[in-house]
Amino acid sequence: MGQGWSWSGFADYLFNPYILNGALTTLWLTLASIAGGLVVGCALALARLSRHRWLVAPAHFYIWVFRGTPLLVQLIIIYTGLPQLGLKLSVIESALLGLILNEAAYLAEVVRGGIQSVPVGQTNAARAMGFSSAQSMRYIVMPQAMRLIIPTLGNSINGLLKTTSITSVISMEELLRRTQVLIQEKFMVLELFIVAAIYYLLMTTAWDFIQRRIERHYGRAYRTGTTAADAPVVADAVLEQR
């Protein structure tokens, strides 16, 4: 068993392919989960905003359950509980399903809040100009809601990069799991955990840079003075393009 800090061990594992592949797994797991969560979350948000109670009630129940229970418990139920009901999923399928379902509950509220932040007058103006409900949502409401959704969505991605580590409990071969495997073999606890921390820090820092670029892109129109009163002008421009 190693004693104290080993600079050579730290340097060896900082660029170790086994650890690097674990980091890449964390990355694609995050991207796949946020994409799936966003699709399900948008559907839940629209259901919550519906006039039909048969859509509102199930969506509200789903969000209540998945926001009110720990992700760890959800993963264990999916991976070890569902096989008892005849549905056996692989580690990757279980990890993806758990992360997507959990993230969708939070993103649903993010999307719903963004949509509700757009004044109703904007939708009314679009309707008066002949837009359907779907067209109003696509061309008028969502472009404006995005400036509020993007920052929170970006923070969710940042958090999910680290939350994927929870999937290690079901043996998902992501960064933390591979770090733990090497620790059991090499007994370099501090060195390997610091290597893992550096990889997490690099990924979240890179995403922070991307997020700022995206926020600046979606915020340009509002820095130049676009206001709620400009909805008819926006609608005219869209009509000309159609």
N, C-alpha and C positions, 0 to 999 in steps of 0.2 A: 504494500500500500504506500502510495506517495505521501511524502511529508512536506508541508509548507507549499509555497507558491513555486510553480515551474514555468519559467518564461519559455523554455523550449516546447513544453507541452502546449502552452497557450498559442504559440506561433504555429505549431503543427496543425492544430485543429481550427485555427482561424480561417484557413482556406481549404479545409478538408472537404472532399467531394461528397462524402456521406452527409455532413452537416449542410452543405450548400444545397443538395437535393431536397433536404428537409425544409429549407427556407423557400425553395421554389414550390414545394407542395403547399406550404402555408400561403404563398402568394396566389396560386391558382384556386385554392380552396376559398380564399377570401373573395376573389373576383366572381367565382361561380355562385357563392352564397349570396353576395350582394345583388347580383343580377337576378337570381331566382327570387330573393326576398323582395326586390323592388317590383317584380311582376305581380307576385301574390299580394304585396302591400298595396299597390295601386288598385287592384281589384277589391280589396277589403275597404280601402278609403272610399271608393265610389259606392260600395254597398252601404257604408255608414252614412253617406250623404244622400242616399236614395229616399224617396218618399214612401217606399214600400217597406212595411215593418218586417215582412218575411225575409228581406235582405238585411235590414238593419240589425235585427236581433242576433242572427247567427254570427255576423261579423263582429258585433260587440262582444259576444260570448268568446269567440276565438281570441280576440285581443286580450280580454280579461284573463283567460287561462294562460296564454303563453307569456304575457308580461308579468303574471303573478306567480309563476313557478320558475325555479332555477333552470338554466340551460343544462347544467350537469344532470339533473333529474330527468329532463326531457330526453337527453341522449341515452341514458341508461335504459329508460322505458323503451325507446325505439330499438336499441341494439339487443337488449336482453328480454324485454317484455313482449314485443311483437312476435318473436318466434313461438311463444306459447300459444299464440292465436293463429299460428300457421303461416305467418308472414316473416320469412327470414331474409334479412338484408345483409349485404357485405359491410365491412367496416367503412369503406368509402361512401357507399349509399347511405348508411346510417348517419355518418358525419354530415354529409351534404343535406340530407333531409332535415336533421335536427337544426342545423344552422339556418337553413332557408326558412323553416317554419317559425323559428324564434325571431329572426331578423324581420320577417314580414310583419309581425305584430307591432314592432316599433316603427318601421317605415310607414305603415298604414297611417299612424297618427301624424307623422311628419308630413306626408302628402296631403292628408285631410286638412291640417292646419294651414299649409301653403295655399290650397285651393280656397279655403274660407277667408283667407286674408285679402283676396281680390274683391273689391267692392261689387255688390250685386248689380250696380248700375252699368258696369262693363258688360255683363252678360245680357242685360236688357237692351243695351245699345246694339249689341251684335244680333240679337233676335230681331230687333226692329229693322235691321238691314238685310234680313232674309237668311241669316245663318241658322243651321240646325243646332240641336244641343251638342252633338258631337263636334261640329265645326267650331262652335263657340268655345268649347273646352280646348280644342287643339290649337286654334289660332289666337284666341284672346286670353283665356284664363291661364292655361299652363305656362305660356312664355313669361307671364308676370309672376306666377306662383313659384317658378323655378328659382328666382333670385332669393327666395326665402328657404326653399327646399334644399338647394345646393349646399349651403354651409353645414346644415344639420346632417345631410346625407354624407358629406365629406367626413364629418366627425364619426359617423357610424362606421365608415370604411376603416378609419384609423383605429377605432375600438375593436372592430372585427379582426383586424390583423393580429391583435393580441388575444382575442377571445378564442380564436381557433386552437389555441394551446389546450383548451379544455377537452378537445377531442382526443387528446392523448390517453384519456381514461378508458377509451374503447379501442386502444392500440392503433389509432390513426397515425401513419408514419409522417407526421409533420415535424417541424423544427424541434419543439420541446421533447417529443417522444424519442427522436433520434439522439438528442442530447442525453436523455436519461439512459438510453441503451449504452452509449459510449461511457457514461459515468460508471455503470455497473461493470463494464469491462476494464476500464483504465483507472478508476478511482480518482480521477481529477475533477473533483466536484466543483470547486470554485472556478477553475480555469474554463471548464466547459460551460458552466452557467453564464459566465461573463461573455463567452463567445456567442452564446445564444442571445443574450441581452443586446450585444452589438448588432447582430443581424436584425433583431426586432427594431432597434433604434434606426438603423439604416432604412428599413422598409417604411417605417412611419414618417421619417424625415423626407424621404423621396415623395411619399404621397402628400405630405403637407405642402411641398412645392407645387405639385400638380394641382392640388385643391385651390391654392391661391390664384393660379392662372385661370382656372375655370370660373372662380368667383368674379375675377376681374372681367372676364368675357361676358358673363350674364349681367354684370352690374353696369356695363357701359351706357346702356340706354337711359338708366336712371341718374347717372352722373351728368348727363347732358340735358336733363330737365323734363323727361317724359313723365306725365302725371296721369291720374285716373281720367281726366277730362279728354285725354287723347285717344280713347277707345274707338270713337267713330273714325278717326284718321287712320288708325291701325287697321280697322275693318275695311276701309276703302282700299288701302294698299294691298290687303290680302285678296279682295275681290278682283282687283286689276290683274293679280298674278294667276288667278284661277281660269 
